[in-house]
Amino acid sequence: MKAFYFSLQKLLDLKISEIEILKIEILKISNKINALKKEMASLDNEIKSSQDSMEKGMTISDLKQWINYIQSLYVKRKNLTLEIAKTEDKLIEMRKEYVKIYMEKKSLENLKKIKKSEHDLEELREMQNSIDEFAQRKI
């Protein structure tokens, strides 16, 4: 009996490796998005507390500094929002790539199962032919 050999095994192994790498990258990007959202929430809290402190009363010079500070916080918030959007777009692209490679991997695995079944069937036929030949020699 000859051992089963799948000629596309290296390609299948490559797809499996690519999937594992993409899983890690997707996890990193998801963690980055979560960190950015936490930073955004912290920034929102800082803006709210600054606005609350302004309502308690300030001098004119303090008010100018406060306005500059609040504007800088809003600029920082806008930049964070843009970064989150870019990162989420990247995540969507990586997920699409993951699905594509996963489907390719599944196709290769299905092809391997079919080839293995064909191989096993051929082995069974050869074995049956050998048994039939042996039985005919005995007769």
C-alpha positions in Angstrom: 0.0 0.0 0.0 1.2 3.4 -0.9 0.8 6.3 1.5 -1.6 9.1 0.7 0.1 12.2 -0.7 -1.7 15.5 -1.1 0.2 17.5 -3.7 -1.2 20.8 -2.4 -0.3 20.2 1.2 2.3 23.0 1.3 -0.3 25.5 -0.1 -2.8 24.3 2.6 -0.1 24.7 5.3 0.6 28.2 4.0 -3.1 29.2 4.2 -3.3 27.8 7.7 -0.2 30.0 8.7 -1.7 33.0 7.0 -4.9 32.6 8.9 -3.1 32.3 12.2 -1.1 35.5 11.4 -4.3 37.3 10.4 -6.0 36.2 13.7 -3.1 37.8 15.6 -3.2 41.0 13.6 -7.0 41.2 13.9 -6.7 40.8 17.7 -4.0 43.5 17.8 -6.2 45.9 15.8 -9.2 45.2 18.0 -7.2 45.8 21.1 -5.9 49.1 19.6 -9.5 50.2 18.8 -10.6 49.4 22.4 -7.6 51.4 23.8 -8.5 54.3 21.5 -12.1 54.2 22.6 -11.1 54.2 26.3 -8.9 57.2 25.5 -11.8 58.8 23.9 -14.0 58.2 26.9 -11.3 59.6 29.2 -11.1 62.7 26.9 -14.9 63.1 27.0 -14.8 63.0 30.8 -12.0 65.5 30.8 -14.0 67.9 28.5 -17.1 67.5 30.7 -15.2 68.2 33.9 -13.5 71.2 32.4 -16.9 72.5 31.2 -18.4 71.9 34.7 -15.5 73.9 36.3 -16.0 76.8 33.9 -19.6 77.0 34.9 -18.5 77.7 38.5 -17.0 81.0 37.4 -13.7 82.3 36.1 -11.7 85.4 35.5 -11.2 86.7 32.0 -7.6 85.5 31.8 -8.7 82.1 33.1 -11.4 82.1 30.5 -9.0 82.6 27.7 -6.8 79.8 28.9 -9.8 77.6 29.4 -11.1 78.3 25.9 -7.7 77.4 24.4 -7.6 74.3 26.6 -11.1 73.2 25.6 -10.2 73.8 21.9 -7.1 71.7 22.2 -9.2 68.9 23.8 -11.7 69.0 20.9 -8.9 68.9 18.4 -7.4 65.9 20.2 -10.9 64.3 20.2 -11.3 64.9 16.5 -7.9 63.3 15.8 -8.8 60.3 18.0 -12.1 59.9 16.1 -10.3 59.9 12.8 -7.7 57.4 14.1 -10.5 55.1 15.3 -12.3 55.3 12.0 -9.1 54.5 10.1 -8.3 51.6 12.4 -11.8 50.3 12.1 -11.5 50.4 8.3 -8.3 48.5 8.5 -10.0 45.9 10.7 -12.8 45.5 8.2 -10.2 45.0 5.4 -8.4 42.4 7.5 -11.6 40.6 8.3 -12.4 40.5 4.5 -8.9 39.1 3.9 -9.4 36.6 6.7 -12.7 35.3 5.1 -11.1 35.1 1.7 -8.1 33.0 3.0 -10.4 31.0 5.2 -12.5 30.1 2.2 -9.4 29.1 0.2 -8.3 27.0 3.1 -11.7 25.3 3.4 -11.6 24.6 -0.4 -8.2 23.0 -0.1 -9.3 20.9 2.9 -12.3 19.7 1.0 -10.2 18.9 -2.0 -7.8 17.0 0.3 -10.7 15.0 1.7 -11.9 14.1 -1.8 -8.4 13.0 -2.8 -8.0 11.0 0.4 -11.3 9.3 -0.3 -10.3 8.5 -3.9 -7.0 7.2 -2.6 -8.7 5.0 0.0 -11.1 3.7 -2.6 -8.3 2.9 -5.0 -6.4 1.1 -2.2 -9.5 -0.9 -1.4 -9.9 -1.8 -5.1 -6.3 -2.9 -5.3 -6.7 -5.0 -2.2 -9.9 -6.5 -3.5 -8.2 -7.3 -6.8 -5.3 -8.9 -4.9 -7.7 -11.0 -2.9 -9.6 -12.0 -6.0 -6.4 -13.0 -7.8 -5.3 -15.0 -4.8 -8.7 -16.7 -4.6 -8.5 -17.6 -8.3 -5.0 -19.1 -7.9 -6.3 -21.3 -5.1 -9.1 -22.7 -7.4 
